[in-house]
Amino acid sequence: MSNISTDRLAKREILENKGQTRRRFLASTTAGVAMVAASSRALAKRGFKLNYILSSSMYGTLPLGEILPEVKKTGATSIDIWPRAHGNQREQMEKMGHEAFAALLKKHDVRLGCITRYDLGPFRLQDEMKVCAKLGGDLLICGGSGPKGLSGGELKKAVKSFAEKMKPHAEAAEAAGVKIGIENHSSNLINTPDSLKWLLEFSPSKNIGIAMAPYHLETLGQEAGDLAKLVGQLGERLFMFYAWQHGMGCMEKLPKEQELLQMPGRGKLDFGPILQSLKAINYSGYTAIFMHPVPRGIPILPTPTKTTEEINKARSYLENRLTKS
């Protein structure tokens, strides 16, 4: 055999050995990644818990001194402060002074988690960012301003424009150490699954995210499976999850039992798939057990004790479904 043939055979053998080594490496790497992913999912599944926050509006306009003792009873460690018309605890906070409010939080071993300010909208939050951060909060919730009733290309264009306008506010939020959660409220620009996903696409800042309310998405025909898929798509940009379903709505006065169908475990929405998706992304944002009473500004039930009991019924349902998911 010539030296040329011998050289070719030697080179071919080297290449084949390299190929086999590379395939073995890729196979072992893929297996390793799969094992790590499976391990992470298992760890999340074993240790996963919902991070409950209590919305002050669930107690209407009751005094903060009556609401804060209820926070830990509901399984929460933090509170979301609401202004009028849904509550008036933001106004109470201002009237008593920030130092007095901070002292009240400390007395009841509760932290401020969030301030909800639909009244200010997304473009007037910068002063509120400083207040929120000063008192230990890390999230502001508002709606997404813009034209309503758009779809397709027009909607995408409007969401992109909104995201551009939010850039200086995202920078201010980052500087203050807080995040801004845009809720998918039905009367806002950002109110459909596509608009939520586009907002995140056009807003690279990790300080802009979503406050997801199934109540409003259900009216668009989204069911448990769709909502669970959306949770996965929002991922780490999901800042607040409202455990809140449409039931029979919250715009007209209904008998209390019908009004309470907004609560988890009472209405027809199965939260199981949604909870499974929250677990899959190892969701660490806030979860608020939520509903709106009619009229706004009253507690969901007549007394703090009954309101807390109702929240805990919903929490028991969520925990049971979480265990089975």
Secondary structure, 3 states (H helix, E strand, C coil): CCHHHHHHHHHHHHHHHHHHHHHHHHHHHHHHHHHHHHHHHHHHHHHCCCEEEEEHHHECCCCHHHHHHHCHHHCCCEEEECCCCCCCHHHHHHHHCHHHHHHHHHHCCCEEEEEECCCCCCCCCHHHHHHHHHCCCCEEEECCCCCCCCCHHHHHHHHHHHHHHHHHHHHHHHHHCCEEEEECCCCCCCCCHHHHHHHHHHCCCCCEEEEECHHHHHCCCCCHHHHHHHHHHHHHHEEEEEECCCCCCCCCCCCHHHHHHHCCCCCCCCCHHHHHHHHHCCCCCEEEECCCCCCCCCECCCCHHHHHHHHHHHHHHHHHHHHHC
